[in-house]
Amino acid sequence: MDTIEKLLRQFWQLALEAWDKGQLGTGLGRILVALGIILVAVLVRKLFVRIVIGRLRKLAARTRTQLDDKALSVLERPMAFIPVVAGIYFAVDALALTGALNLFADRLVRSLVVWAIFWAFRNLVPPVSRSLRQLEKHFTVSMVDWLIKAINVALVLIGGATILEIWGIRIGPIIAGLGLFGVAVALGAQDLFKNLIAGMLIIAEKRFNPGDWIKVADEVEGTVETIGFRSTLIRQFDKAPVYVPNARLSDNSLVNYSRMSHRRIYWLIGVEYRTTIAQLRAIRDRIADYLHQNDAFDTTPAVPTFVHIDRFGESSIDIMVYCFTRTTAWGEWLAIKETLACEIKRIVETAGTAFAFPSRSLYMEAWPPGAPEVFMPSQATSGSRSRTLPSSSNTKITNPPSMA
């Protein structure tokens, strides 16, 4: 019995030592308490968010602006992380760590706090960026988009640098090293920086904006979707995306059709040569009257409008129709042009004439009197054959040597 009692005491002493020392010099009791604190913090975080966010939403509902409501909606997840960080802090305090473990735990908690703060700032960028859209009155849409992207990148870099400083990693030497590395990279990435600068110039010059229809000679034609740091995405009319380097859009001539004030119609109407002068003038006057009476066409001095008998073509007398529509929408312009074509056809037919079509007349001289000369091939001489045309021609055709 004494032996069993002694063994039980030794086992109990061993259990107490394991309970007190636990892992890495921390008792199991403290570890269990720390885990319990973290578990409670995870369970309480939803209740914390519901209470705090709910109260803040009631206050935000009393304001006229919608900015605070949108800000609260994006701050819900970062705020839900606050109880977890607080639970980790109290758990570390309950562990009563010493030495290197205490330093590690302290840096971890500080890093989590910084992470939560910059997470909240990062989520606030989209709702705040809606307020920045007011700057589009003074800047382009693409420039505002670039500003928003720059804010996002700056927040990420500042947050990362702060966390690195907490862990004792100095940013100054890293930046200096990156500067030397950047010089080496710049030598091999000249095209990248060229396109980046070209993109800034495109936005500064306001050459085009997303949604514009542009055409670059020998490059691409389509609708601009996004203006990136290196290239611009242009959607062709067949819906195929084309990524064009910004340098090509900056250096080459570019046509922005979306900034047209009017759309032009330029036709040459060819009528038959048998058309009389009275008919020509009647056609000209009726087409001009139609253009001036139709509100779809702009006949003010702001744009030229011409309807004139222009020239004598190879097979027609051409009447020039040069006018501009008020609309710049392609579909509406096509409909207006179709109506104009039908009206011109009606005017020409009503005038008693018709449209001319390309034709050519051949005039052949009469054959000389007498029967045509009989062609007689000459005998082969010197390995070659020659043919002599009739006496009325001086042309001589020599055949190549016979293969026989």
C-alpha positions as CSV (number, residue, x, y, z in Angstrom):
1,M,0.0,0.0,0.0
2,D,2.8,2.4,0.8
3,T,4.3,1.7,-2.6
4,I,1.0,2.5,-4.4
5,E,0.5,5.6,-2.4
6,K,4.0,6.8,-3.2
7,L,3.4,6.2,-6.9
8,L,0.2,8.1,-6.8
9,R,1.9,11.0,-5.1
10,Q,4.6,11.0,-7.7
11,F,2.0,10.9,-10.5
12,W,0.1,13.8,-9.0
13,Q,3.4,15.8,-8.6
14,L,4.1,15.1,-12.3
15,A,0.6,16.3,-13.3
16,L,1.0,19.5,-11.3
17,E,4.4,20.1,-12.9
18,A,2.9,19.6,-16.4
19,W,0.0,21.8,-15.5
20,D,2.3,24.6,-14.2
21,K,5.0,24.4,-16.9
22,G,2.8,23.4,-19.8
23,Q,4.4,24.5,-23.1
24,L,7.3,26.9,-23.4
25,G,7.3,27.7,-19.7
26,T,3.6,28.6,-19.7
27,G,1.1,26.6,-17.6
28,L,-1.6,24.7,-19.2
29,G,-4.1,26.5,-17.1
30,R,-3.0,29.9,-18.6
31,I,-3.1,28.4,-22.1
32,L,-6.6,27.1,-21.6
33,V,-7.7,30.5,-20.2
34,A,-6.1,32.3,-23.2
35,L,-7.9,30.0,-25.6
36,G,-11.1,30.5,-23.8
37,I,-10.7,34.3,-24.1
38,I,-10.1,34.1,-27.8
39,L,-13.1,31.8,-28.2
40,V,-15.4,34.2,-26.3
41,A,-14.1,37.1,-28.5
42,V,-14.9,35.2,-31.7
43,L,-18.4,34.4,-30.4
44,V,-19.0,37.9,-29.2
45,R,-17.8,39.7,-32.3
46,K,-21.1,39.3,-34.2
47,L,-23.0,40.6,-31.1
48,F,-20.6,43.5,-30.9
49,V,-21.0,44.4,-34.6
50,R,-24.8,44.1,-34.3
51,I,-24.9,46.5,-31.3
52,V,-22.3,49.0,-32.4
53,I,-23.1,49.1,-36.2
54,G,-26.9,49.1,-35.4
55,R,-26.4,52.2,-33.2
56,L,-24.3,53.9,-35.7
57,R,-26.8,53.2,-38.5
58,K,-29.5,54.9,-36.5
59,L,-27.4,58.0,-36.2
60,A,-26.5,57.9,-39.9
61,A,-30.1,57.6,-40.9
62,R,-30.7,61.0,-39.4
63,T,-28.3,62.7,-41.8
64,R,-29.2,63.7,-45.4
65,T,-26.1,62.3,-47.0
66,Q,-25.7,58.7,-48.1
67,L,-22.0,58.7,-47.6
68,D,-22.1,57.7,-43.9
69,D,-24.5,54.8,-44.7
70,K,-22.2,53.4,-47.4
71,A,-19.2,53.9,-45.1
72,L,-20.8,51.8,-42.3
73,S,-21.7,49.0,-44.7
74,V,-18.0,48.6,-45.8
75,L,-16.7,49.1,-42.2
76,E,-18.7,46.1,-40.9
77,R,-16.0,43.5,-41.5
78,P,-13.1,45.5,-40.1
79,M,-15.1,46.4,-37.0
80,A,-15.9,42.7,-36.6
81,F,-12.2,42.1,-36.4
82,I,-11.8,44.5,-33.4
83,P,-13.1,42.0,-30.7
84,V,-10.8,39.3,-32.1
85,V,-7.8,41.6,-31.8
86,A,-8.9,42.6,-28.3
87,G,-9.3,38.9,-27.4
88,I,-5.8,38.1,-28.6
89,Y,-4.5,41.0,-26.5
90,F,-6.2,39.8,-23.3
91,A,-5.1,36.2,-24.1
92,V,-1.5,37.3,-24.4
93,D,-1.8,39.2,-21.1
94,A,-3.2,36.1,-19.5
95,L,-0.3,33.9,-20.7
96,A,2.2,36.2,-18.9
97,L,4.9,35.5,-21.4
98,T,8.4,36.6,-20.9
99,G,11.5,37.2,-23.0
100,A,11.3,36.6,-26.8
101,L,7.8,35.1,-26.6
102,N,6.5,38.3,-25.0
103,L,8.2,40.4,-27.7
104,F,6.7,38.3,-30.4
105,A,3.2,38.4,-29.0
106,D,3.5,42.2,-28.5
107,R,4.5,42.7,-32.2
108,L,1.8,40.3,-33.3
109,V,-0.9,42.3,-31.5
110,R,0.4,45.6,-32.8
111,S,0.5,44.2,-36.3
112,L,-3.1,43.1,-36.1
113,V,-4.2,46.5,-34.8
114,V,-2.4,48.2,-37.8
115,W,-3.9,45.6,-40.1
116,A,-7.5,46.4,-38.9
117,I,-6.9,50.2,-39.2
118,F,-5.6,50.1,-42.8
119,W,-8.2,47.5,-43.7
120,A,-10.9,50.0,-42.6
121,F,-9.2,52.8,-44.6
122,R,-8.9,50.5,-47.7
123,N,-12.6,49.7,-47.5
124,L,-13.5,53.4,-47.2
125,V,-11.9,54.2,-50.5
126,P,-14.9,53.1,-52.8
127,P,-17.6,55.2,-51.0
128,V,-15.2,58.2,-50.7
129,S,-14.3,57.8,-54.4
130,R,-17.9,58.6,-55.2
131,S,-17.3,62.0,-53.8
132,L,-14.1,62.3,-55.8
133,R,-16.2,61.8,-58.9
134,Q,-17.2,65.5,-58.6
135,L,-13.6,66.2,-59.7
136,E,-14.6,64.9,-63.2
137,K,-15.9,68.4,-63.8
138,H,-12.3,69.6,-63.8
139,F,-10.4,66.4,-64.6
140,T,-11.1,63.5,-66.9
141,V,-12.8,60.2,-65.8
142,S,-9.6,58.3,-66.4
143,M,-7.6,60.8,-64.2
144,V,-10.0,60.3,-61.3
145,D,-9.7,56.5,-61.8
146,W,-6.0,56.8,-61.6
147,L,-6.2,58.9,-58.5
148,I,-8.4,56.3,-56.8
149,K,-5.9,53.5,-57.8
150,A,-3.0,55.6,-56.4
151,I,-4.8,56.0,-53.1
152,N,-5.3,52.2,-52.9
153,V,-1.7,51.5,-53.6
154,A,-0.5,54.2,-51.2
155,L,-2.6,52.7,-48.4
156,V,-1.3,49.2,-49.0
157,L,2.3,50.5,-49.1
158,I,2.0,52.6,-46.0
159,G,0.3,49.8,-44.1
160,G,2.9,47.3,-45.2
161,A,5.7,49.6,-44.2
162,T,4.2,50.2,-40.8
163,I,3.9,46.5,-40.1
164,L,7.5,46.0,-41.2
165,E,8.7,48.7,-38.8
166,I,6.8,47.0,-36.0
167,W,8.8,43.8,-36.6
168,G,12.1,45.8,-36.6
169,I,12.6,45.8,-40.4
170,R,13.7,49.3,-41.4
171,I,12.2,50.7,-44.6
172,G,14.9,53.2,-45.4
173,P,17.6,50.8,-46.5
174,I,15.0,48.8,-48.5
175,I,13.9,51.9,-50.3
176,A,17.5,52.8,-51.1
177,G,18.2,49.3,-52.4
178,L,15.0,49.5,-54.5
179,G,16.2,52.8,-55.9
180,L,19.5,51.2,-57.2
181,F,17.5,48.2,-58.4
182,G,15.1,50.5,-60.1
183,V,17.8,52.2,-62.1
184,A,18.9,48.8,-63.4
185,V,15.3,47.8,-64.1
186,A,14.6,51.1,-65.8
187,L,17.4,50.5,-68.3
188,G,15.7,47.2,-69.4
189,A,12.1,48.4,-69.0
190,Q,12.2,51.6,-71.1
191,D,9.1,50.6,-73.0
192,L,7.2,50.1,-69.7
193,F,8.0,53.6,-68.5
194,K,7.4,55.1,-71.9
195,N,3.9,53.6,-72.0
196,L,3.3,54.8,-68.4
197,I,4.2,58.4,-69.3
198,A,2.2,58.2,-72.5
199,G,-0.8,57.1,-70.5
200,M,-0.4,60.1,-68.3
201,L,-0.2,62.4,-71.3
202,I,-3.3,60.8,-72.9
203,I,-5.3,61.6,-69.7
204,A,-3.8,65.1,-69.3
205,E,-4.5,66.0,-73.0
206,K,-8.0,64.4,-72.7
207,R,-7.5,62.7,-76.0
208,F,-10.3,60.2,-75.3
209,N,-12.3,58.8,-72.4
210,P,-13.8,55.3,-71.7
211,G,-16.7,54.8,-74.0
212,D,-15.4,56.9,-76.9
213,W,-15.2,55.6,-80.4
214,I,-11.7,56.2,-81.7
215,K,-9.6,55.2,-84.7
216,V,-5.8,55.0,-84.9
217,A,-4.4,54.7,-88.4
218,D,-3.1,51.2,-89.2
219,E,-3.7,50.2,-85.6
220,V,-7.3,49.7,-84.4
221,E,-10.8,51.2,-84.4
222,G,-13.3,50.6,-81.7
223,T,-14.7,51.7,-78.3
224,V,-12.4,52.5,-75.4
225,E,-13.1,50.4,-72.3
226,T,-10.3,51.1,-69.9
227,I,-7.1,53.2,-69.9
228,G,-4.5,51.3,-67.9
229,F,-1.0,52.2,-66.7
230,R,0.7,50.4,-69.6
231,S,-2.0,49.8,-72.3
232,T,-5.5,50.7,-73.2
233,L,-8.3,48.2,-73.8
234,I,-10.2,48.9,-77.0
235,R,-13.2,46.8,-78.0
236,Q,-13.5,46.4,-81.8
237,F,-16.9,46.4,-83.4
238,D,-16.7,42.7,-83.8
239,K,-16.4,42.6,-79.9
240,A,-12.8,41.5,-80.0
241,P,-10.7,43.1,-77.3
242,V,-7.4,44.8,-78.4
243,Y,-4.8,45.9,-75.9
244,V,-2.9,48.8,-77.5
245,P,0.3,50.2,-75.8
246,N,-0.3,53.8,-74.6
247,A,2.8,55.0,-76.6
248,R,1.1,54.1,-79.9
249,L,-2.0,56.0,-78.9
250,S,0.1,59.0,-77.8
251,D,2.5,59.2,-80.8
252,N,0.2,58.4,-83.7
253,S,-2.6,60.5,-85.2
254,L,-5.9,59.6,-83.6
255,V,-9.5,60.3,-84.6
256,N,-12.1,60.6,-81.8
257,Y,-15.5,60.1,-83.6
258,S,-17.4,60.5,-80.3
259,R,-16.5,64.2,-80.3
260,M,-18.0,64.9,-83.6
261,S,-20.5,67.8,-83.6
262,H,-22.3,66.5,-86.7
263,R,-22.2,63.6,-89.1
264,R,-21.5,64.2,-92.8
265,I,-23.3,62.9,-95.9
266,Y,-21.3,63.4,-99.2
267,W,-22.8,61.9,-102.4
268,L,-22.4,62.3,-106.1
269,I,-25.8,61.7,-107.8
270,G,-25.3,60.7,-111.4
271,V,-28.1,61.3,-113.9
272,E,-28.3,60.5,-117.6
273,Y,-26.8,62.7,-120.2
274,R,-30.2,63.1,-121.8
275,T,-31.3,65.1,-118.8
276,T,-32.2,68.7,-119.7
277,I,-31.0,71.8,-118.0
278,A,-34.4,72.4,-116.6
279,Q,-34.6,68.9,-115.1
280,L,-31.1,69.3,-113.6
281,R,-32.1,72.5,-111.9
282,A,-35.4,71.1,-110.7
283,I,-33.6,68.1,-109.1
284,R,-31.0,70.4,-107.5
285,D,-33.6,72.8,-106.0
286,R,-35.9,70.0,-104.7
287,I,-33.0,68.3,-102.9
288,A,-31.9,71.6,-101.4
289,D,-35.5,72.4,-100.3
290,Y,-35.8,69.0,-98.7
291,L,-32.5,69.5,-96.7
292,H,-33.6,72.9,-95.5
293,Q,-37.1,71.8,-94.5
294,N,-36.0,68.7,-92.6
295,D,-35.0,69.3,-89.0
296,A,-32.7,66.2,-89.1
297,F,-30.2,68.3,-91.1
298,D,-28.2,71.3,-89.9
299,T,-28.4,73.9,-92.6
300,T,-27.2,76.8,-90.3
301,P,-23.9,78.7,-91.1
302,A,-22.2,76.5,-88.5
303,V,-21.7,73.8,-91.1
304,P,-21.7,74.0,-94.9
305,T,-24.5,72.6,-97.0
306,F,-24.1,72.3,-100.8
307,V,-26.3,71.0,-103.5
308,H,-24.8,71.8,-106.9
309,I,-24.4,70.4,-110.4
310,D,-20.8,69.3,-110.0
311,R,-19.2,67.8,-113.1
312,F,-19.6,65.8,-116.3
313,G,-18.6,62.2,-115.5
314,E,-17.6,59.4,-117.9
315,S,-21.2,58.2,-118.2
316,S,-23.3,60.7,-116.1
317,I,-23.9,64.3,-115.1
318,D,-23.0,64.4,-111.4
319,I,-25.0,66.4,-108.8
320,M,-23.1,66.9,-105.5
321,V,-25.0,66.6,-102.2
322,Y,-22.9,67.7,-99.2
323,C,-24.7,68.1,-95.9
324,F,-24.5,67.3,-92.2
325,T,-27.0,65.7,-89.8
326,R,-27.6,67.1,-86.3
327,T,-27.3,63.6,-84.7
328,T,-24.0,61.9,-84.3
329,A,-25.5,58.5,-83.3
330,W,-24.6,56.0,-86.0
331,G,-28.0,54.2,-86.0
332,E,-29.9,57.5,-86.3
333,W,-27.6,58.7,-89.0
334,L,-28.1,55.6,-91.1
335,A,-31.9,56.0,-90.8
336,I,-31.7,59.6,-91.9
337,K,-29.4,58.7,-94.8
338,E,-31.7,56.0,-95.9
339,T,-34.7,58.4,-95.9
340,L,-32.6,60.9,-97.9
341,A,-31.7,58.3,-100.5
342,C,-35.4,57.4,-101.0
343,E,-36.3,61.0,-101.3
344,I,-33.6,61.7,-103.9
345,K,-34.8,58.7,-106.0
346,R,-38.3,60.1,-105.9
347,I,-37.2,63.5,-106.9
348,V,-35.2,62.2,-109.9
349,E,-38.0,60.0,-111.1
350,T,-40.6,62.8,-110.7
351,A,-38.3,65.1,-112.8
352,G,-38.8,62.7,-115.7
353,T,-35.2,61.4,-115.9
354,A,-33.2,58.5,-114.5
355,F,-30.0,57.6,-112.8
356,A,-27.0,56.8,-115.0
357,F,-25.0,53.7,-114.6
358,P,-21.4,53.1,-115.7
359,S,-21.2,52.3,-119.4
360,R,-18.7,52.5,-122.3
361,S,-19.2,52.8,-126.1
362,L,-16.8,51.2,-128.6
363,Y,-16.5,52.7,-132.1
364,M,-15.0,50.3,-134.7
365,E,-13.7,51.6,-138.1
366,A,-14.9,49.8,-141.2
367,W,-12.7,47.0,-142.7
368,P,-10.9,48.0,-145.9
369,P,-12.5,46.8,-149.2
370,G,-11.6,43.4,-150.5
371,A,-11.1,40.0,-148.9
372,P,-8.7,39.7,-146.0
373,E,-5.2,38.6,-146.7
374,V,-4.6,34.9,-146.2
375,F,-2.1,34.2,-143.5
376,M,0.7,31.8,-144.5
377,P,3.3,30.6,-141.9
378,S,6.9,30.9,-143.0
379,Q,9.3,27.9,-143.1
380,A,11.4,27.3,-140.0
381,T,14.9,28.7,-140.4
382,S,17.9,28.6,-138.0
383,G,16.0,26.6,-135.4
384,S,13.4,29.3,-135.0
385,R,10.0,30.2,-136.5
386,S,8.6,33.6,-137.3
387,R,5.2,34.8,-138.2
388,T,4.5,37.9,-140.2
389,L,1.2,39.7,-139.7
390,P,-0.8,40.9,-142.7
391,S,0.8,43.7,-144.7
392,S,-1.4,46.3,-143.0
393,S,0.7,45.8,-139.8
394,N,4.4,46.3,-139.1
395,T,4.4,44.2,-136.0
396,K,6.5,41.0,-136.0
397,I,6.1,38.2,-133.4
398,T,8.8,35.7,-133.1
399,N,8.1,32.3,-131.5
400,P,10.6,30.5,-129.3
401,P,12.6,27.6,-130.7
402,S,10.7,24.4,-131.3
403,M,11.0,21.8,-128.6
404,A,11.0,19.0,-131.2
